[in-house]
Amino acid sequence: MVDKKFEREMKLRGKMPKTIETYKSLVNHFIQYFKGKDIKNIEAEEIKKYIMHKIDVLKYSKSYQNQLINALKRYFEYVYDRVFEDFELPRPKRSKRLPKVISAEGVRKLIGTIENKKHKALICLIYSSGLRRQELLDLEINDIDSKRMVINVRGGKGDKDRIIGLSPKVL
């Protein structure tokens, strides 16, 4: 199991709860993989082999590989005061692919199949504004400013507030 110091240090540094849980999970898998070994003094080459196992066998995405490296880096720094840069782990470059987009006709069909008015309103709001799922769930009535035609999004990704436009049709 992950050392409690790790979770405490992440909380002290303002990491988001989901990030903390993800990092703890990744580090727990790492500890299980090296069960019986002294984690504090593990060699860089062994860590590289572990990461290669995740890439080759488990087909970790580039984004997930970066998360794993970040989690291990934080773990070694916070728990063992060991500078992780010593390991010289290469970070994969994220591919820059365009997102898959549903055609306007596809969106109309999707919205047309929804009978519940509340669900229809929520799908239209997400589609027109680009809200993330958690942002939608955290949204309150007073976050919608119909005079200025904007939505005040509080605590979005990275705990950053933002203002987004509100479609007159969705209002």
NUPAPA-15178 format. One record per residue: x, y, z of N, C-alpha, C, CB in turn; residue number from 1; residue in three letters. Coordinates in Angstrom, 1 decimal. Glycine has a CB too. Layout:
NODE      n.u      n.v      n.w     ca.u     ca.v     ca.w      c.u      c.v      c.w     cb.u     cb.v     cb.w   num   residu
NODE        X        Y        Z        X        Y        Z        X        Y        Z        X        Y        Z   NUM      ALA
...
//
This chain:
NODE      n.u      n.v      n.w     ca.u     ca.v     ca.w      c.u      c.v      c.w     cb.u     cb.v     cb.w   num   residu
NODE      0.8     -1.2      0.0      0.0      0.0      0.0      0.9      1.3      0.0     -0.9      0.0      1.2     1      MET
NODE      0.3      2.3     -0.6      1.0      3.6     -0.7      1.1      4.2      0.7      0.2      4.5     -1.6     2      VAL
NODE      2.3      4.8      0.9      2.6      5.5      2.2      1.6      6.7      2.4      4.0      6.0      2.2     3      ASP
NODE      1.1      6.9      3.6      0.1      8.0      3.9      0.7      9.3      3.6     -0.4      7.9      5.3     4      LYS
NODE      2.1      9.4      3.7      2.8     10.7      3.5      2.5     11.1      2.1      4.3     10.5      3.8     5      LYS
NODE      2.4     10.2      1.1      2.2     10.5     -0.3      0.9     11.3     -0.5      2.3      9.3     -1.1     6      PHE
NODE     -0.2     10.7      0.1     -1.5     11.4      0.0     -1.5     12.7      0.7     -2.6     10.5      0.6     7      GLU
NODE     -0.9     12.8      1.8     -0.9     14.0      2.6     -0.1     15.1      1.8     -0.2     13.8      4.0     8      ARG
NODE      1.0     14.8      1.3      1.8     15.7      0.5      1.1     16.2     -0.7      3.1     15.1      0.1     9      GLU
NODE      0.3     15.3     -1.4     -0.4     15.8     -2.6     -1.5     16.7     -2.2     -1.0     14.5     -3.3    10      MET
NODE     -2.2     16.4     -1.1     -3.3     17.3     -0.6     -2.7     18.7     -0.2     -4.0     16.7      0.6    11      LYS
NODE     -1.6     18.7      0.5     -0.9     19.9      0.9     -0.6     20.8     -0.4      0.3     19.7      1.7    12      LEU
NODE     -0.3     20.1     -1.5      0.1     20.8     -2.7     -1.1     21.1     -3.6      1.1     20.0     -3.5    13      ARG
NODE     -2.3     20.9     -3.1     -3.5     21.2     -3.8     -3.9     20.4     -5.0     -3.3     22.6     -4.3    14      GLY
NODE     -3.4     19.1     -5.0     -3.8     18.2     -6.1     -5.3     17.9     -5.9     -3.0     16.9     -6.0    15      LYS
NODE     -6.0     17.7     -7.0     -7.4     17.4     -7.0     -7.6     16.0     -6.6     -8.0     17.6     -8.5    16      MET
NODE     -8.8     15.7     -5.9     -9.1     14.4     -5.4     -9.0     13.3     -6.4    -10.5     14.4     -4.8    17      PRO
NODE     -9.4     13.5     -7.7     -9.3     12.5     -8.7     -7.8     12.2     -9.1    -10.1     12.9    -10.0    18      LYS
NODE     -7.0     13.3     -9.1     -5.6     13.1     -9.4     -5.0     12.3     -8.3     -4.9     14.5     -9.5    19      THR
NODE     -5.3     12.6     -7.0     -4.7     11.8     -5.9     -5.1     10.3     -6.0     -5.3     12.4     -4.6    20      ILE
NODE     -6.4     10.1     -6.3     -6.8      8.6     -6.4     -6.1      7.9     -7.6     -8.3      8.6     -6.6    21      GLU
NODE     -6.0      8.6     -8.7     -5.3      8.0     -9.8     -3.8      7.7     -9.5     -5.4      9.0    -11.1    22      THR
NODE     -3.1      8.7     -8.9     -1.7      8.5     -8.6     -1.5      7.4     -7.6     -1.1      9.8     -8.0    23      TYR
NODE     -2.4      7.4     -6.6     -2.3      6.3     -5.6     -2.5      4.9     -6.2     -3.4      6.5     -4.5    24      LYS
NODE     -3.4      4.8     -7.1     -3.7      3.6     -7.8     -2.5      3.1     -8.6     -4.9      3.7     -8.7    25      SER
NODE     -1.9      4.1     -9.4     -0.7      3.8    -10.2      0.5      3.4     -9.3     -0.3      5.0    -11.0    26      LEU
NODE      0.7      4.1     -8.2      1.8      3.7     -7.4      1.6      2.4     -6.7      2.0      4.9     -6.3    27      VAL
NODE      0.3      2.1     -6.3      0.0      0.8     -5.7      0.4     -0.3     -6.6     -1.5      0.7     -5.3    28      ASN
NODE      0.0     -0.2     -7.9      0.4     -1.2     -8.9      1.9     -1.4     -9.0     -0.2     -0.9    -10.3    29      HIS
NODE      2.6     -0.2     -9.0      4.0     -0.2     -9.0      4.6     -1.0     -7.8      4.6      1.2     -9.1    30      PHE
NODE      4.1     -0.7     -6.6      4.6     -1.4     -5.4      4.3     -2.9     -5.5      3.9     -0.7     -4.2    31      ILE
NODE      3.1     -3.2     -6.0      2.8     -4.7     -6.1      3.7     -5.4     -7.1      1.3     -4.8     -6.5    32      GLN
NODE      4.0     -4.7     -8.2      4.9     -5.3     -9.2      6.3     -5.6     -8.6      5.1     -4.3    -10.4    33      TYR
NODE      6.8     -4.7     -7.7      8.1     -4.9     -7.1      8.0     -5.4     -5.7      8.8     -3.6     -7.1    34      PHE
NODE      7.0     -6.2     -5.4      6.7     -6.7     -4.0      8.0     -7.5     -3.6      5.5     -7.6     -4.0    35      LYS
NODE      8.4     -7.1     -2.3      9.6     -7.8     -1.8     10.9     -7.1     -2.0      9.7     -9.2     -2.3    36      GLY
NODE     10.8     -6.1     -2.9     12.0     -5.3     -3.2     12.0     -4.0     -2.4     12.2     -4.9     -4.7    37      LYS
NODE     13.1     -3.4     -2.2     13.2     -2.1     -1.5     12.9     -1.0     -2.5     14.7     -1.9     -0.8    38      ASP
NODE     11.7     -0.5     -2.4     11.2      0.5     -3.4     12.1      1.8     -3.4      9.8      0.9     -3.1    39      ILE
NODE     12.5      2.2     -2.2     13.3      3.4     -2.0     14.6      3.4     -2.9     13.7      3.6     -0.6    40      LYS
NODE     15.2      2.2     -3.0     16.5      2.1     -3.7     16.4      1.4     -5.0     17.5      1.4     -2.8    41      ASN
NODE     15.3      1.3     -5.6     15.1      0.7     -6.9     15.9      1.4     -8.0     13.6      0.6     -7.3    42      ILE
NODE     16.4      0.7     -8.9     17.3      1.3     -9.9     16.4      1.8    -11.1     18.3      0.2    -10.5    43      GLU
NODE     17.0      2.9    -11.7     16.3      3.5    -12.9     16.0      2.5    -13.9     17.1      4.6    -13.4    44      ALA
NODE     16.9      1.5    -14.2     16.7      0.6    -15.3     15.5     -0.3    -15.0     17.9     -0.3    -15.4    45      GLU
NODE     15.3     -0.7    -13.7     14.1     -1.5    -13.3     12.8     -0.7    -13.5     14.2     -1.9    -11.9    46      GLU
NODE     12.8      0.6    -13.2     11.6      1.4    -13.4     11.3      1.5    -14.9     11.8      2.8    -12.8    47      ILE
NODE     12.4      1.7    -15.7     12.2      1.7    -17.2     11.6      0.4    -17.7     13.5      2.0    -17.9    48      LYS
NODE     12.0     -0.7    -17.2     11.5     -2.0    -17.6     10.0     -2.1    -17.2     12.3     -3.2    -17.0    49      LYS
NODE      9.7     -1.6    -16.0      8.3     -1.6    -15.6      7.4     -0.8    -16.5      8.2     -1.1    -14.1    50      TYR
NODE      7.9      0.4    -16.9      7.1      1.2    -17.8      7.0      0.6    -19.1      7.8      2.6    -17.9    51      ILE
NODE      8.1      0.0    -19.6      8.0     -0.7    -20.9      7.0     -1.9    -20.9      9.4     -1.3    -21.3    52      MET
NODE      6.9     -2.6    -19.7      5.9     -3.6    -19.6      4.5     -3.1    -19.7      6.1     -4.3    -18.2    53      HIS
NODE      4.3     -1.9    -19.1      3.0     -1.3    -19.2      2.7     -0.8    -20.7      2.9      0.0    -18.3    54      LYS
NODE      3.7     -0.4    -21.4      3.5      0.0    -22.8      3.3     -1.2    -23.7      4.7      0.9    -23.3    55      ILE
NODE      4.2     -2.2    -23.6      4.2     -3.3    -24.5      3.1     -4.3    -24.2      5.5     -4.0    -24.5    56      ASP
NODE      2.9     -4.7    -23.0      2.0     -5.7    -22.6      0.6     -5.2    -22.4      2.4     -6.4    -21.4    57      VAL
NODE      0.5     -4.1    -21.6     -0.8     -3.5    -21.3     -1.3     -2.4    -22.2     -0.8     -3.0    -19.9    58      LEU
NODE     -0.4     -2.0    -23.2     -0.8     -1.1    -24.2     -1.3      0.3    -23.6     -1.9     -1.6    -25.1    59      LYS
NODE     -0.6      0.8    -22.6     -0.9      2.1    -22.0     -0.8      3.1    -23.1      0.1      2.4    -20.8    60      TYR
NODE     -1.7      4.1    -23.1     -1.7      5.2    -24.0     -0.6      6.2    -23.6     -3.1      5.9    -24.1    61      SER
NODE     -0.2      7.1    -24.5      0.8      8.0    -24.2      0.4      8.9    -23.0      1.1      8.9    -25.4    62      LYS
NODE     -0.8      9.3    -23.0     -1.4     10.1    -21.9     -1.2      9.3    -20.5     -2.8     10.5    -22.1    63      SER
NODE     -1.6      8.1    -20.5     -1.5      7.2    -19.3      0.0      7.0    -18.9     -2.2      5.9    -19.6    64      TYR
NODE      0.9      6.9    -19.9      2.3      6.7    -19.6      2.8      8.0    -18.9      3.1      6.5    -20.9    65      GLN
NODE      2.4      9.2    -19.3      2.8     10.4    -18.7      2.2     10.5    -17.3      2.3     11.6    -19.5    66      ASN
NODE      1.0     10.0    -17.1      0.4     10.0    -15.8      1.2      9.1    -14.8     -1.1      9.6    -15.8    67      GLN
NODE      1.6      8.0    -15.3      2.4      7.0    -14.6      3.7      7.6    -14.1      2.6      5.7    -15.4    68      LEU
NODE      4.4      8.2    -15.1      5.7      8.9    -14.8      5.5     10.0    -13.7      6.3      9.4    -16.1    69      ILE
NODE      4.4     10.8    -13.9      4.2     11.9    -12.9      3.9     11.3    -11.5      2.9     12.7    -13.4    70      ASN
NODE      3.1     10.2    -11.5      2.8      9.6    -10.2      4.0      9.1     -9.5      1.8      8.5    -10.4    71      ALA
NODE      4.9      8.4    -10.3      6.1      7.8     -9.7      7.1      8.9     -9.3      6.8      6.9    -10.7    72      LEU
NODE      7.1     10.0    -10.1      8.0     11.1     -9.8      7.6     11.7     -8.4      7.9     12.2    -10.9    73      LYS
NODE      6.3     12.0     -8.3      5.8     12.6     -7.1      6.0     11.6     -5.9      4.3     12.9     -7.2    74      ARG
NODE      5.8     10.4     -6.1      6.0      9.4     -5.0      7.4      9.4     -4.5      5.6      8.0     -5.5    75      TYR
NODE      8.4      9.3     -5.4      9.8      9.3     -4.9     10.2     10.6     -4.3     10.7      8.9     -6.1    76      PHE
NODE      9.7     11.7     -4.8     10.0     13.0     -4.2      9.4     13.2     -2.9      9.6     14.1     -5.2    77      GLU
NODE      8.1     12.9     -2.8      7.4     13.2     -1.5      7.7     12.2     -0.4      5.9     13.1     -1.8    78      TYR
NODE      7.9     10.9     -0.7      8.0      9.9      0.3      9.5      9.6      0.6      7.4      8.6     -0.2    79      VAL
NODE     10.3      9.6     -0.4     11.8      9.3     -0.2     12.7     10.4     -0.4     12.1      8.2     -1.1    80      TYR
NODE     12.2     11.6     -0.7     13.1     12.8     -0.9     14.1     12.4     -2.0     13.8     13.3      0.4    81      ASP
NODE     13.7     11.7     -3.0     14.7     11.2     -4.0     14.3     12.0     -5.3     14.6      9.7     -4.2    82      ARG
NODE     15.2     12.6     -5.9     15.0     13.4     -7.2     14.8     12.4     -8.3     16.2     14.4     -7.5    83      VAL
NODE     13.6     12.5     -8.9     13.2     11.5     -9.9     13.9     11.8    -11.2     11.7     11.6    -10.1    84      PHE
NODE     14.4     13.0    -11.5     15.0     13.3    -12.8     16.3     12.5    -13.0     15.4     14.8    -12.8    85      GLU
NODE     16.8     11.9    -11.9     18.0     11.1    -12.0     17.7      9.8    -12.9     18.4     10.6    -10.6    86      ASP
NODE     16.4      9.5    -13.0     16.1      8.3    -13.7     16.1      8.5    -15.2     14.7      7.8    -13.3    87      PHE
NODE     16.0      9.8    -15.6     16.0     10.1    -17.1     15.0      9.3    -17.9     17.4      9.9    -17.6    88      GLU
NODE     13.8      9.3    -17.4     12.7      8.6    -18.1     12.3      9.4    -19.3     11.6      8.2    -17.2    89      LEU
NODE     12.3      8.9    -20.5     11.8      9.7    -21.6     10.3      9.8    -21.6     12.3      9.0    -23.0    90      PRO
NODE      9.8     10.9    -21.8      8.3     11.1    -21.9      7.8     11.0    -23.3      7.9     12.5    -21.2    91      ARG
NODE      6.8     10.3    -23.5      6.2     10.2    -24.8      5.6     11.5    -25.3      5.2      9.0    -24.9    92      PRO
NODE      5.7     11.8    -26.5      5.0     13.0    -27.1      3.6     12.6    -27.3      5.7     13.5    -28.4    93      LYS
NODE      2.7     13.5    -26.9      1.3     13.2    -27.1      0.9     13.5    -28.6      0.4     14.1    -26.2    94      ARG
NODE      0.2     12.6    -29.2     -0.2     12.8    -30.6     -1.3     13.9    -30.6     -0.7     11.4    -31.2    95      SER
NODE     -1.3     14.6    -31.7     -2.2     15.7    -31.9     -3.2     15.3    -32.9     -1.5     17.0    -32.3    96      LYS
NODE     -4.2     14.6    -32.5     -5.3     14.1    -33.4     -6.5     15.0    -33.2     -5.6     12.7    -33.2    97      ARG
NODE     -7.2     15.2    -34.3     -8.4     15.9    -34.2     -9.5     15.1    -33.6     -8.9     16.4    -35.7    98      LEU
NODE    -10.4     15.7    -32.8    -11.4     14.9    -32.1    -12.4     14.4    -33.1    -12.1     15.8    -31.1    99      PRO
NODE    -13.1     13.3    -32.8    -14.2     12.8    -33.6    -15.4     13.6    -33.3    -14.4     11.2    -33.3   100      LYS
NODE    -16.0     14.1    -34.4    -17.1     15.0    -34.3    -18.4     14.3    -34.9    -16.8     16.3    -35.0   101      VAL
NODE    -19.5     14.5    -34.2    -20.7     14.0    -34.8    -21.3     15.0    -35.7    -21.8     13.7    -33.6   102      ILE
NODE    -21.8     14.6    -36.8    -22.3     15.6    -37.8    -23.5     16.3    -37.2    -22.7     14.8    -39.1   103      SER
NODE    -23.8     17.4    -37.8    -25.0     18.2    -37.3    -26.3     17.4    -37.4    -25.2     19.5    -38.1   104      ALA
NODE    -26.4     16.6    -38.5    -27.5     15.7    -38.7    -27.6     14.7    -37.6    -27.5     15.1    -40.1   105      GLU
NODE    -26.4     14.1    -37.3    -26.3     13.1    -36.2    -26.8     13.7    -34.8    -24.9     12.6    -36.1   106      GLY
NODE    -26.3     14.9    -34.6    -26.7     15.6    -33.3    -28.2     15.8    -33.3    -26.0     16.9    -33.2   107      VAL
NODE    -28.8     16.2    -34.4    -30.3     16.5    -34.5    -31.0     15.1    -34.2    -30.7     17.0    -35.8   108      ARG
NODE    -30.5     14.1    -34.8    -31.2     12.8    -34.6    -31.1     12.3    -33.2    -30.5     11.7    -35.5   109      LYS
NODE    -29.9     12.5    -32.6    -29.7     12.1    -31.2    -30.6     12.9    -30.3    -28.2     12.4    -30.7   110      LEU
NODE    -30.7     14.2    -30.4    -31.5     15.0    -29.6    -33.0     14.7    -29.9    -31.2     16.5    -29.9   111      ILE
NODE    -33.3     14.4    -31.1    -34.7     14.1    -31.5    -35.2     12.8    -30.8    -34.8     13.9    -33.0   112      GLY
NODE    -34.3     11.9    -30.4    -34.7     10.6    -29.8    -35.0     10.8    -28.3    -33.6      9.6    -30.0   113      THR
NODE    -34.5     11.9    -27.7    -34.7     12.1    -26.3    -36.1     12.7    -26.0    -33.6     13.1    -25.7   114      ILE
NODE    -36.8     12.0    -25.2    -38.2     12.4    -24.9    -38.2     13.3    -23.6    -39.1     11.3    -24.7   115      GLU
NODE    -37.4     12.9    -22.6    -37.4     13.6    -21.3    -36.8     15.1    -21.5    -36.5     12.9    -20.3   116      ASN
NODE    -37.6     16.1    -21.2    -37.2     17.5    -21.5    -36.0     17.9    -20.7    -38.4     18.4    -21.1   117      LYS
NODE    -35.8     17.4    -19.5    -34.6     17.8    -18.7    -33.4     17.2    -19.4    -34.8     17.3    -17.2   118      LYS
NODE    -33.5     15.9    -19.8    -32.3     15.3    -20.4    -32.0     16.0    -21.8    -32.6     13.8    -20.7   119      HIS
NODE    -33.0     16.3    -22.5    -32.8     17.0    -23.8    -32.1     18.3    -23.5    -34.2     17.2    -24.5   120      LYS
NODE    -32.6     19.1    -22.5    -31.9     20.4    -22.2    -30.5     20.2    -21.8    -32.7     21.1    -21.1   121      ALA
NODE    -30.2     19.2    -21.0    -28.8     18.9    -20.6    -27.9     18.6    -21.8    -28.8     17.8    -19.6   122      LEU
NODE    -28.4     17.7    -22.7    -27.6     17.3    -23.8    -27.4     18.6    -24.7    -28.3     16.2    -24.7   123      ILE
NODE    -28.4     19.4    -24.9    -28.2     20.6    -25.8    -27.2     21.5    -25.1    -29.6     21.3    -25.9   124      CYS
NODE    -27.3     21.7    -23.8    -26.4     22.5    -23.1    -24.9     22.0    -23.2    -26.7     22.6    -21.6   125      LEU
NODE    -24.7     20.8    -23.1    -23.3     20.2    -23.2    -22.8     20.4    -24.6    -23.3     18.7    -22.9   126      ILE
NODE    -23.7     20.1    -25.6    -23.3     20.2    -27.0    -23.0     21.7    -27.4    -24.4     19.6    -27.9   127      TYR
NODE    -23.8     22.6    -27.0    -23.7     24.0    -27.4    -22.5     24.7    -26.7    -25.0     24.7    -27.2   128      SER
NODE    -22.2     24.3    -25.5    -21.3     25.0    -24.6    -19.9     24.4    -24.5    -21.9     25.3    -23.3   129      SER
NODE    -19.9     23.1    -24.7    -18.6     22.3    -24.5    -18.3     22.1    -23.0    -17.5     23.1    -25.1   130      GLY
NODE    -19.4     22.1    -22.2    -19.2     21.8    -20.8    -18.6     20.3    -20.6    -20.5     21.9    -20.0   131      LEU
NODE    -17.8     20.1    -19.7    -17.4     18.8    -19.3    -18.4     18.2    -18.4    -16.0     18.8    -18.6   132      ARG
NODE    -18.4     16.9    -18.2    -19.4     16.2    -17.4    -19.5     16.7    -16.0    -19.1     14.7    -17.4   133      ARG
NODE    -18.3     16.8    -15.3    -18.3     17.3    -14.0    -18.8     18.7    -13.9    -16.9     17.1    -13.3   134      GLN
NODE    -18.4     19.5    -14.8    -18.8     20.9    -14.9    -20.4     21.0    -14.9    -18.2     21.7    -16.0   135      GLU
NODE    -21.0     20.2    -15.7    -22.4     20.1    -15.8    -23.0     19.7    -14.5    -22.9     19.1    -16.9   136      LEU
NODE    -22.5     18.7    -13.9    -23.0     18.2    -12.6    -22.9     19.3    -11.5    -22.2     17.0    -12.2   137      LEU
NODE    -21.8     20.1    -11.5    -21.6     21.1    -10.5    -22.4     22.4    -10.8    -20.1     21.5    -10.4   138      ASP
NODE    -23.0     22.5    -12.0    -23.7     23.7    -12.4    -24.9     24.0    -11.6    -24.1     23.6    -13.9   139      LEU
NODE    -25.1     25.3    -11.2    -26.2     25.7    -10.4    -27.0     26.8    -11.2    -25.8     26.3     -9.0   140      GLU
NODE    -28.2     27.0    -10.9    -29.1     27.9    -11.6    -28.4     29.3    -11.7    -30.5     28.0    -11.0   141      ILE
NODE    -27.9     29.8    -10.5    -27.3     31.1    -10.5    -26.0     31.2    -11.2    -27.1     31.5     -9.0   142      ASN
NODE    -25.5     30.1    -11.8    -24.3     30.2    -12.7    -24.7     30.6    -14.1    -23.6     28.8    -12.7   143      ASP
NODE    -26.0     30.6    -14.4    -26.4     31.0    -15.7    -26.9     32.5    -15.7    -27.6     30.1    -16.2   144      ILE
NODE    -26.2     33.3    -16.5    -26.5     34.7    -16.5    -27.2     35.0    -17.9    -25.2     35.6    -16.4   145      ASP
NODE    -28.5     35.0    -17.8    -29.3     35.2    -19.1    -29.2     36.6    -19.6    -30.7     34.8    -18.8   146      SER
NODE    -28.9     37.6    -18.8    -28.8     39.0    -19.3    -27.5     39.1    -20.2    -28.7     40.0    -18.1   147      LYS
NODE    -26.4     38.5    -19.7    -25.1     38.6    -20.5    -25.0     37.4    -21.4    -24.0     38.6    -19.5   148      ARG
NODE    -25.9     36.4    -21.3    -25.9     35.2    -22.1    -24.6     34.4    -22.0    -26.1     35.6    -23.6   149      MET
NODE    -24.2     34.2    -20.7    -23.0     33.4    -20.4    -23.3     32.5    -19.2    -21.8     34.4    -20.0   150      VAL
NODE    -22.4     31.5    -19.1    -22.5     30.5    -18.0    -21.2     30.7    -17.3    -22.7     29.0    -18.5   151      ILE
NODE    -21.2     30.8    -16.0    -20.1     30.9    -15.1    -19.8     29.5    -14.6    -20.3     31.9    -13.9   152      ASN
NODE    -18.6     29.0    -15.1    -18.2     27.6    -14.7    -17.2     27.7    -13.6    -17.7     26.8    -16.0   153      VAL
NODE    -17.6     27.1    -12.5    -16.7     27.2    -11.3    -15.9     25.9    -11.1    -17.5     27.5    -10.0   154      ARG
NODE    -14.7     26.0    -10.9    -13.9     24.8    -10.5    -13.8     23.8    -11.6    -14.4     24.2     -9.3   155      GLY
NODE    -13.6     24.2    -12.8    -13.5     23.2    -13.9    -12.2     22.4    -13.8    -13.6     23.9    -15.3   156      GLY
NODE    -11.8     21.9    -14.9    -10.5     21.1    -15.0     -9.4     21.9    -14.4    -10.2     20.6    -16.4   157      LYS
NODE     -8.7     21.4    -13.5     -7.6     22.1    -12.9     -8.0     23.1    -11.9     -6.7     22.7    -13.9   158      GLY
NODE     -9.3     23.0    -11.5     -9.9     24.0    -10.5     -9.9     25.4    -11.1     -9.2     23.9     -9.2   159      ASP
NODE    -10.0     25.5    -12.4    -10.0     26.9    -13.0    -11.4     27.3    -13.4     -9.1     26.9    -14.2   160      LYS
NODE    -11.8     28.5    -13.0    -13.1     29.1    -13.3    -13.0     29.6    -14.8    -13.5     30.2    -12.3   161      ASP
NODE    -14.2     29.6    -15.4    -14.2     30.2    -16.8    -15.6     30.6    -17.1    -13.7     29.2    -17.8   162      ARG
NODE    -15.7     31.4    -18.1    -17.0     31.9    -18.6    -17.2     31.5    -20.0    -17.1     33.5    -18.5   163      ILE
NODE    -18.3     30.9    -20.3    -18.6     30.4    -21.6    -19.9     31.0    -22.1    -18.6     28.8    -21.7   164      ILE
NODE    -20.0     31.1    -23.4    -21.2     31.6    -24.0    -22.4     30.7    -23.9    -21.0     31.9    -25.5   165      GLY
NODE    -23.6     31.3    -23.8    -24.9     30.6    -23.7    -25.7     30.8    -24.9    -25.6     31.1    -22.4   166      LEU
NODE    -26.1     29.8    -25.6    -26.9     29.8    -26.8    -28.3     30.3    -26.5    -26.9     28.5    -27.5   167      SER
NODE    -28.8     31.3    -27.2    -30.2     31.7    -27.0    -31.2     30.5    -27.1    -30.6     32.8    -28.0   168      PRO
NODE    -31.0     29.6    -28.0    -31.8     28.5    -28.3    -31.9     27.6    -27.0    -31.4     27.7    -29.5   169      LYS
NODE    -30.7     27.4    -26.4    -30.6     26.5    -25.2    -31.2     27.2    -24.0    -29.1     26.2    -24.9   170      VAL
NODE    -31.1     28.5    -23.9    -31.7     29.3    -22.8    -33.2     29.1    -22.9    -31.3     30.8    -22.9   171      LEU
//
